[in-house]
Amino acid sequence: MSKATAARGLILGFLALLLIGCGGSGGDLPPLQPVSGTVILDGQPLKGAAVEFVPIGTTSGTGASASTGPDGKFALKCQGRDGAPAGEYRVVISKEVMPDGSDPPPDVMPAESGAQQMLPPEYSDYEQTTIKKTVAEGGGTIDIELTTK
């Protein structure tokens, strides 16, 4: 599989998660817990990254997602509502950059702009991610520290 195809799949998966949200509609949404945090890469806040919490085990729903701000901070949402269901999650964090390290143009899909995934598969790939986090009843802060060095 080419890098462009893999990147396109990652982007489409993220968009699908944003559209689908936590699963169900209206009354059958599980209770959401407020969750925020910061993504740190090699000691620095990671801006503009996609953060996806994918439920595992008996955790209900289809997940929650966010984007990190300039300070690396994020707040999870599902179906446009703040929070995520309590439970266990596999976490996928992705950040695409141009070959020179700059952000992709905002008006072009990253896969079409020549952007490439800057994070290794153990963070950015749905099947290979090694990040697992728990959303507790009542929510809270979940900080995520990544290293590439």
C-alpha angles and dihedrals in degrees: 000000000000122000090244091054092047091048091048090051091050092050093047090048091051092048091049090051090051091050096043096040119176098344130259124044134258110328099020097061111118115241110279124227119207109249129179135156148142131265112217122191117193090338096312131097111261109226125199097017125144113235118197127182109201114192119239133187114001096342109130127228131034099275145267134260145193143171123236120243127222089282093052091250123140139179118204121236134183124191089352092302125114116255143019134256115269113261148075122320142186106220125215119193120186135176124177122203137176117256089264091055096254125128118269116258108276094230096053129070107249092236090056094045096059092252118153135203109265097192125076120251092256086072106023106039122083093218099039104038113127095193115110124173137175124225105210127212103271092029123235143170121325113185118190122205118196130185130196098173 
